[in-house]
Amino acid sequence: MLMGGGVRRGSRISAQDCQRPTFQATWDLPSRPAVMMLPDAAKYHFPWEVNLESFPERKTLRTFGRLHSYDLVSSKAILTAQHNSVHHISVCTKFVEPFQAQLGSVYLVLGETELWNGEEVVLKARVFTCVEGINLPLLEKAILEQRKYFQERQKQLKGSNS
C-alpha cells in the first residue's frame, strides 16, 4: 500500500527520499518606498512637562503618575506627580476599561493628547499599567539618560549626513 509520499509501507527510506523538492519562484510584488512612514515612537515625558503649550493635539506620549482619582461613569482618571509642586494629568480611560483602579498607586500611561473644552489637555490612554513599587527616582534618571542618548544619536546622524 502506498502512503502519502509514494513510499511502500515497510520499505526502506533513503536520504534522497527525505529531501524536500527545491524550486525557485518569482513574484511580482508591488513596488514600495524604501522608507515606510511610521509615526514617531512615544517618548517619555515627565508629568510636569505635559501642558497645553508643549503638546499639540494628537501627539503620542508616555508619562507616569500616582492615581489620584478615577470616575468610571465619565471614564476619567487624574494622575498626580510631585516636582516642586503637585502636577495633575487628566487621562481618558475609555479605551482601557475595565480595569481595577488602585488609588495611590503609580501608573504608566501611553496615549495621545487631546484638547477638551478648548483649555485642558487630556491624555487618551491606549495603555494604562499599574507599576506600583517602581523606583520613581530611578525611572526619572532612566528617562534623562534615554534623552541624552537620543540627542547624541541625532547629532551623529546629522554629522554623517553632512
C-alpha positions in Angstrom: 0.0 0.0 0.0 1.4 3.4 -0.9 1.5 6.1 1.8 1.2 9.9 1.2 4.8 10.3 -0.2 4.6 7.3 -2.6 6.6 5.0 -0.3 5.5 1.5 0.3 4.9 0.6 4.0 7.8 -1.4 5.3 10.3 -0.3 2.7 13.5 1.5 3.5 13.6 5.3 3.1 16.8 6.8 1.8 18.1 10.3 2.5 17.1 11.3 -1.0 13.5 10.4 -0.3 13.5 12.8 2.6 14.8 15.8 0.8 12.3 18.5 0.0 11.9 19.5 -3.6 13.5 22.8 -4.3 12.1 25.3 -6.7 12.5 29.0 -7.4 9.6 31.2 -7.5 9.3 34.8 -8.7 6.6 37.1 -7.6 5.7 40.4 -8.9 5.5 42.5 -5.7 4.1 46.0 -5.9 6.9 48.5 -5.6 7.1 50.0 -2.1 9.0 53.0 -1.0 12.4 52.3 0.7 11.4 54.0 3.9 7.9 53.5 5.3 6.4 56.5 7.1 5.6 55.3 10.6 4.5 57.5 13.5 7.2 58.6 15.9 7.8 56.4 18.9 6.2 57.7 22.0 8.8 59.4 24.2 8.7 59.5 27.9 7.7 62.9 29.3 7.7 64.0 32.9 4.2 64.8 34.2 5.2 68.4 34.9 6.1 68.8 31.2 2.6 67.9 30.0 0.7 71.1 29.3 -1.3 72.9 26.7 1.7 74.9 25.2 4.0 71.9 24.8 1.8 69.3 23.3 -0.4 69.8 20.3 -3.4 67.6 19.7 -2.8 64.0 18.6 0.8 63.9 19.9 1.7 60.5 21.3 3.5 60.4 24.6 4.3 58.3 27.6 4.1 59.6 31.2 3.5 58.4 34.7 1.9 59.4 38.0 0.0 58.4 41.0 -3.7 57.6 40.5 -5.4 60.4 42.5 -9.0 59.8 41.4 -11.0 57.7 38.9 -14.5 58.2 37.7 -15.9 55.2 35.9 -19.0 57.0 34.7 -17.1 59.7 32.8 -14.0 57.4 32.1 -11.6 59.9 33.5 -8.7 59.5 35.8 -6.4 62.0 37.4 -2.7 61.3 37.9 -0.6 63.4 40.1 3.2 63.9 40.4 5.3 65.8 42.9 8.0 68.1 41.4 8.5 71.5 43.1 4.6 71.4 43.3 1.8 69.0 42.6 1.1 68.4 38.9 -2.2 66.9 37.6 -2.7 65.0 34.4 -6.2 64.1 33.1 -6.5 60.7 31.5 -9.4 59.4 29.4 -9.6 55.7 30.2 -12.4 54.8 27.7 -10.1 52.5 25.7 -8.5 50.7 28.6 -11.6 49.8 30.6 -12.4 47.8 32.6 -9.5 47.9 34.9 -9.1 47.6 38.7 -8.3 51.2 39.8 -5.9 51.3 42.8 -5.9 54.8 44.1 -2.5 56.0 45.3 -0.7 53.5 43.0 1.8 54.6 40.3 0.6 54.1 36.7 2.4 54.4 33.3 0.3 55.8 30.5 0.8 55.6 26.8 -1.6 57.6 24.7 -2.5 60.6 22.5 -3.1 64.1 23.7 -6.5 65.7 23.1 -7.9 69.1 23.8 -11.1 69.1 25.9 -13.2 72.2 26.2 -10.5 74.2 24.4 -8.4 74.5 27.5 -7.5 71.2 29.0 -5.0 68.7 27.7 -6.3 65.1 28.2 -4.3 62.0 27.5 -6.4 59.4 25.8 -4.9 56.2 27.2 -4.1 53.3 25.0 -2.0 51.6 27.7 -2.7 52.2 31.4 -0.5 50.0 33.5 -0.1 49.9 37.3 3.6 49.8 38.2 3.3 50.0 42.0 6.7 49.5 43.6 8.6 51.2 40.8 11.6 53.3 41.9 10.5 56.7 40.7 13.9 58.5 41.1 15.4 55.7 39.1 12.7 56.0 36.4 13.4 59.7 36.2 17.1 59.1 35.9 16.5 56.5 33.1 14.3 59.0 31.2 17.1 61.6 31.4 19.7 59.0 30.2 17.4 58.0 27.3 17.0 61.6 26.2 20.8 62.1 26.4 21.3 59.0 24.2 18.7 60.2 21.6 20.3 63.6 21.5 23.8 62.1 20.9 22.5 59.7 18.3 20.7 62.6 16.5 24.0 64.6 16.4 25.8 61.6 15.0 23.2 61.1 12.3 23.3 64.8 11.3 27.1 64.6 11.2 27.2 61.5 9.0 24.6 63.0 6.6 26.6 66.2 6.1 
